[in-house]
Amino acid sequence: MTRSQIRTQTMNIAKLFLFYTFLLSTTLSVAQHPIYIEDKFNNVKRIDSLTLELIESTNSTDKVNLNQVSITEELFSQKMSSLGSKFNFVYHPEVLRQIQYMNNPNSQFIPKANVKKEIYFPIFEEILDKRKLPQEIKYLSVIESALNPDAVSWCGATGLWQFMPGTGKLMKLEISSSIDERKEIALSTEKACNYLESMYNIYGDWFMALAAYNCGPGNVNKAIRKSGGKRDFWEIKHFLPKETQNYVPKFIATVFMMNFAELHTFQNHSYSVCKLVPVEVNNGLHFDLVCAYLNWNPEEIKEFNSFYKNNYIPEDYNNKKLYLPYNSAMQFIENQDSMRFVQENCVGLNTKQTQKVSYHKVRSGETIYKIANKYGVTADDIKKWNKLKTSKLPVGRTLKIVKSELEAHSIELKSDSPNYYFVQNNEESLELINIKTNNKIDLEATMMANNLYDITSYIHKGRLLKLIPTTSTIN
């Protein structure tokens, strides 16, 4: 029996011992003192926490305290071989240098990724498993975007897997004024897998495939020729662009650090760790309205769904979905029809898209990609609007920018159905809203319906109000 099997068996026996010990003590306690039923549930929680503590202490032997242990070739090989990966992880001075850099106390690169991996890795793992690809590919997104779906590089590469606009369109990802599927979590992962798999089929080596992902197959082929026909990353490394020379060692170091290094957990994050699931959406939907109706944190929902550029799911989009934490997904499914009804009867809500033209004067140091990112459009869009043949921009050139925005409807109360109003800034009161409706709100009834105490106090942004029209409005 291997050491791993012995450890697993010991853990299982200990878990069973803990469970039956607490179960027995709880049963005896409840039998003698029926009023202590609540203690039974507290003990169950204790069982869970103690089991978790046992698992963590058992697995801690796999970790390496980098402040106390030097990483030798033997230690590195022993740890990495335990992954059973299709990647041939080798010990190399460049890898060690990257590990030392990541272990710097001032660097939060790995601690942040260790928090976010609980959200995104399950989605990656399911796709990789289905396609029978190495699970370690998921770490590529860590060095590409630090697991941020909304990441945009200086040159316009976007999303978890950092696709350039041209690459995204080549892969048939929709990039428009309202949608950017490079930020769509599962779809962009599928496309990244397509690319990596095609590169592996060409070079027959996963590190060569990673190099091609970073600098393109053209540069890899050039490096192969300069090396005299070698097809191993380490043998062609010095003929590759500088960034790609560091890319593969950084990938290997990331795999090591996120699997074996003992690090302090990074706590400064704005959302709790959750299981993220995709939910189909039946109709066009306004993010802010959903968050107000279900009392959600809008920043969290927008991060997971940033491929919708205007915080609105267009009705004509064919792949309508939301990525939500599991409990929120269940809540959304239960309330989707109700939210559609509320949206259809929401007065003054921004739902109609219109195009507005603005102009930008090119300043020194600005690129077409920086300008595109600033306005939430693509570089190709800017070239099309301004009839540009290249991406080079002369300083002082005035560019036309066409931006899709949501247009606000006038506040017109309906007399034959409930009326809802979404508060869109922090300087609105019931008195001001009533003025916008030409004094058609029954103020007393509306205050009671929304637990408001006066008509002049400002209502916080994001609140959903139910407006009761006056009797004269109905008649």
Secondary structure in CASP SS format (residue, H / E / C, confidence):
PFRMAT SS
TARGET T0000
AUTHOR 0000-0000-0000
METHOD secondary structure of the structure
MODEL  1
M C 1.00
T C 1.00
R H 1.00
S H 1.00
Q H 1.00
I H 1.00
R H 1.00
T H 1.00
Q H 1.00
T H 1.00
M H 1.00
N H 1.00
I H 1.00
A H 1.00
K H 1.00
L H 1.00
F H 1.00
L H 1.00
F H 1.00
Y H 1.00
T H 1.00
F H 1.00
L H 1.00
L H 1.00
S H 1.00
T H 1.00
T H 1.00
L H 1.00
S H 1.00
V H 1.00
A H 1.00
Q H 1.00
H C 1.00
P H 1.00
I H 1.00
Y H 1.00
I H 1.00
E H 1.00
D H 1.00
K H 1.00
F H 1.00
N H 1.00
N H 1.00
V H 1.00
K H 1.00
R H 1.00
I H 1.00
D H 1.00
S H 1.00
L H 1.00
T H 1.00
L H 1.00
E H 1.00
L H 1.00
I H 1.00
E H 1.00
S H 1.00
T H 1.00
N H 1.00
S H 1.00
T H 1.00
D H 1.00
K C 1.00
V E 1.00
N C 1.00
L C 1.00
N C 1.00
Q C 1.00
V C 1.00
S C 1.00
I C 1.00
T C 1.00
E H 1.00
E H 1.00
L H 1.00
F H 1.00
S H 1.00
Q H 1.00
K H 1.00
M H 1.00
S H 1.00
S C 1.00
L C 1.00
G C 1.00
S C 1.00
K C 1.00
F C 1.00
N C 1.00
F C 1.00
V C 1.00
Y C 1.00
H C 1.00
P H 1.00
E H 1.00
V H 1.00
L H 1.00
R H 1.00
Q H 1.00
I H 1.00
Q H 1.00
Y H 1.00
M H 1.00
N C 1.00
N C 1.00
P C 1.00
N C 1.00
S C 1.00
Q C 1.00
F H 1.00
I H 1.00
P H 1.00
K H 1.00
A H 1.00
N H 1.00
V H 1.00
K H 1.00
K H 1.00
E H 1.00
I H 1.00
Y H 1.00
F H 1.00
P H 1.00
I H 1.00
F H 1.00
E H 1.00
E H 1.00
I H 1.00
L H 1.00
D H 1.00
K H 1.00
R C 1.00
K C 1.00
L C 1.00
P C 1.00
Q H 1.00
E H 1.00
I H 1.00
K H 1.00
Y H 1.00
L H 1.00
S H 1.00
V H 1.00
I H 1.00
E H 1.00
S H 1.00
A C 1.00
L C 1.00
N C 1.00
P C 1.00
D C 1.00
A C 1.00
V E 1.00
S C 1.00
W C 1.00
C C 1.00
G C 1.00
A C 1.00
T E 1.00
G C 1.00
L C 1.00
W C 1.00
Q C 1.00
F E 1.00
M C 1.00
P H 1.00
G H 1.00
T H 1.00
G H 1.00
K H 1.00
L H 1.00
M C 1.00
K C 1.00
L C 1.00
E C 1.00
I E 1.00
S C 1.00
S C 1.00
S C 1.00
I E 1.00
D E 1.00
E H 1.00
R H 1.00
K H 1.00
E C 1.00
I H 1.00
A H 1.00
L H 1.00
S H 1.00
T H 1.00
E H 1.00
K H 1.00
A H 1.00
C H 1.00
N H 1.00
Y H 1.00
L H 1.00
E H 1.00
S H 1.00
M H 1.00
Y H 1.00
N H 1.00
I H 1.00
Y H 1.00
G C 1.00
D C 1.00
W H 1.00
F H 1.00
M H 1.00
A H 1.00
L H 1.00
A H 1.00
A H 1.00
Y H 1.00
N H 1.00
C H 1.00
G C 1.00
P H 1.00
G H 1.00
N H 1.00
V H 1.00
N H 1.00
K H 1.00
A H 1.00
I H 1.00
R H 1.00
K H 1.00
S C 1.00
G C 1.00
G C 1.00
K C 1.00
R C 1.00
D C 1.00
F H 1.00
W H 1.00
E H 1.00
I H 1.00
K H 1.00
H H 1.00
F H 1.00
L C 1.00
P C 1.00
K H 1.00
E H 1.00
T H 1.00
Q H 1.00
N H 1.00
Y H 1.00
V H 1.00
P H 1.00
K H 1.00
F H 1.00
I H 1.00
A H 1.00
T H 1.00
V H 1.00
F H 1.00
M H 1.00
M H 1.00
N H 1.00
F H 1.00
A E 1.00
E C 1.00
L C 1.00
H C 1.00
T C 1.00
F C 1.00
Q C 1.00
N C 1.00
H C 1.00
S C 1.00
Y C 1.00
S C 1.00
V C 1.00
C C 1.00
K C 1.00
L E 1.00
V E 1.00
P E 1.00
V E 1.00
E E 1.00
V C 1.00
N C 1.00
N C 1.00
G C 1.00
L E 1.00
H E 1.00
F H 1.00
D H 1.00
L H 1.00
V H 1.00
C H 1.00
A H 1.00
Y H 1.00
L H 1.00
N C 1.00
W C 1.00
N C 1.00
P H 1.00
E H 1.00
E H 1.00
I H 1.00
K H 1.00
E H 1.00
F H 1.00
N C 1.00
S C 1.00
F C 1.00
Y E 1.00
K C 1.00
N C 1.00
N C 1.00
Y E 1.00
I E 1.00
P C 1.00
E C 1.00
D C 1.00
Y C 1.00
N C 1.00
N C 1.00
K C 1.00
K E 1.00
L E 1.00
Y E 1.00
L E 1.00
P E 1.00
Y H 1.00
N H 1.00
S H 1.00
A H 1.00
M H 1.00
Q H 1.00
F H 1.00
I H 1.00
E H 1.00
N H 1.00
Q H 1.00
D H 1.00
S H 1.00
M H 1.00
R H 1.00
F H 1.00
V H 1.00
Q H 1.00
E H 1.00
N C 1.00
C E 1.00
V E 1.00
G C 1.00
L C 1.00
N E 1.00
T E 1.00
K E 1.00
Q E 1.00
T E 1.00
Q E 1.00
K E 1.00
V E 1.00
S E 1.00
Y E 1.00
H E 1.00
K E 1.00
V C 1.00
R C 1.00
S C 1.00
G C 1.00
E C 1.00
T C 1.00
I H 1.00
Y H 1.00
K H 1.00
I H 1.00
A H 1.00
N H 1.00
K H 1.00
Y H 1.00
G C 1.00
V C 1.00
T C 1.00
A H 1.00
D H 1.00
D H 1.00
I H 1.00
K H 1.00
K H 1.00
W H 1.00
N H 1.00
K C 1.00
L C 1.00
K C 1.00
T C 1.00
S C 1.00
K C 1.00
L C 1.00
P C 1.00
V C 1.00
G C 1.00
R C 1.00
T E 1.00
L E 1.00
K E 1.00
I E 1.00
V E 1.00
K E 1.00
S E 1.00
E E 1.00
L E 1.00
E E 1.00
A E 1.00
H C 1.00
S C 1.00
I C 1.00
E C 1.00
L C 1.00
K C 1.00
S C 1.00
D C 1.00
S C 1.00
P C 1.00
N E 1.00
Y E 1.00
Y E 1.00
F E 1.00
V C 1.00
Q C 1.00
N C 1.00
N C 1.00
E C 1.00
E E 1.00
S E 1.00
L H 1.00
E H 1.00
L H 1.00
I H 1.00
N H 1.00
I H 1.00
K H 1.00
T C 1.00
N C 1.00
N C 1.00
K C 1.00
I E 1.00
D C 1.00
L H 1.00
E H 1.00
A H 1.00
T H 1.00
M H 1.00
M H 1.00
A H 1.00
N H 1.00
N C 1.00
L C 1.00
Y C 1.00
D C 1.00
I C 1.00
T C 1.00
S C 1.00
Y E 1.00
I E 1.00
H C 1.00
K C 1.00
G C 1.00
R C 1.00
L E 1.00
L E 1.00
K E 1.00
L E 1.00
I C 1.00
P E 1.00
T C 1.00
T H 1.00
S H 1.00
T H 1.00
I H 1.00
N C 1.00
END
